[in-house]
Amino acid sequence: MPEHTTEQTTDRVSSTLAARGRRPHRRPAAASPARPRRGPAPRRGEPTLRRGLTAEQISDLPASIDLVTAARALGVGRTKAYELARTGRFPCAVWKVGRSYRVRTSDLQTFLGLTTAPTPPQPQPQPGSRRKEG
């Protein structure tokens, strides 16, 4: 039996597949990932987790935010947030502006318990007046 080189075998296989109207299988070149992964990849069908917002990040938000940002602060996904807003069950007041939903940041902070109730001012003693003990 004559020996064939790898190149000859590849050419023969390619020509046979071409005659059948198929393309030969080629292995993709090993590509490096665009960014390194952190931990194992999520399995198919499992939700991917995103970080929520910290109290400091929430306090730095503008006066009104979009629904997705509010949902992220609450730890709710985008799809669920839109479903809750559409049915009127989102935990904060939601305004529909055109085709988008907006949430007032102060309402979100109140719901999360991040705002402190204003304390009533303490009466200040007047200069020159004395309290009588008695």
N, C-alpha and C positions, 0 to 999 in steps of 0.2 A: 504494500500500500504506500503510495507516494506521500511524502510529508508536505503539508501545506503551511504556509505562514499565516499568521493572524490576519494580515492584510488581505490575503487571497480569500480566506474564509469569510471575512467581513464583506468583501466585494460580492462573493457568491450569494450570501444571505441577502444582501441589499438588492441584488438583481432579481432574486426569487420573489422577494416581497413586492418589489416594484411591478413585477409581472402580474401579481395578484391584486394590484391596486392599493397596497398598503405601504405605509412608511416604516422603516426600521426603528426599533426602540432605541433611544439614546438616553443615557443617564445624564441628569442635569449636573452641571458643574457645582461643586460644593461652594455654596455662598455663605458668607458670614452674615449673621443676623444684623438687622439695622440697629438694634439696640440690645444690650444684654438683658436677659431675663432675670427676674428676681424670683427665685423659688420655682417650683414646678409649674408647668403650664396647666391651666384649668382644663378639666375634662369636658368633652362635648356635652352640652346640656346643662352644665353647672353654671350658675351665675358668677360673673367676675365681680370682685369687690373693689369699690372705689373708696377712697378716704373721704370722710365727711369734713365739714368745716369746723375749725376750733372756735372757741368763744372770741378769741382775739380777731380772727378773720371775719367773723360775723359782725363784730363791732366796727370793723373798717369798711363795711359794705356801704354803697350809696343809699340814698333815701328809699328808692324802690329797686327791686331786682326782678329778674326773669324767673319763671316758674321752676326751671331746671336748677338754678342756683339755690332757690329756697328748698327744693326737694333734696338737694345734696346736703344742705345744712341739717335736714331732718333725717337723713339716712334713707331716703325713699328713692327708688329708681325713676327715670324719666317717664317711662310708659305709665307707671302707676300714678305718678304725679298728675299727668294730663287726664287720666281717667278720673281721679278724685276731684280735680278742678272742674271737669265737664259735668260731673254729677253733683257738684256743690258740697262735697265731703272733705275738701282739703282743709287741714286744721287751722289755716289762717285765711283771712279775707283775701279773695283773689279778684282782680279787675281784669276784664278782657279789653284790651286796647287794640283795635283793629283785629289782626289775626294772632296776636300774642297775648299771653297772660302775664300780669305783673303782680307782685306781692310787696306790700309795704314792709320795709325792714324792721320798723318799730313793732309791728304786729308779730313778726317772726321772733324777735327778741323777747317779747312779752310771753309768747307761747312757750318758748324754751326756758323761761325763767331767768333770762340774762339781764333784765332791767330791774333795778331796785326801786321800790316805791319811794317817792320823795318824802323825806322826813319833814315834819312841820318845823318851822324856824323856832328856835329857843329864844325866849325873851331875854334881851340883854339888859343888864342893870345900867341905869342912867348914871352918868358921872356925877358925883357929888351927893347922890342919894344913898342912904344907908338903910339896911334892913334892920328892923328892930327885932331883937330876940326877946322872947318873952314868956 
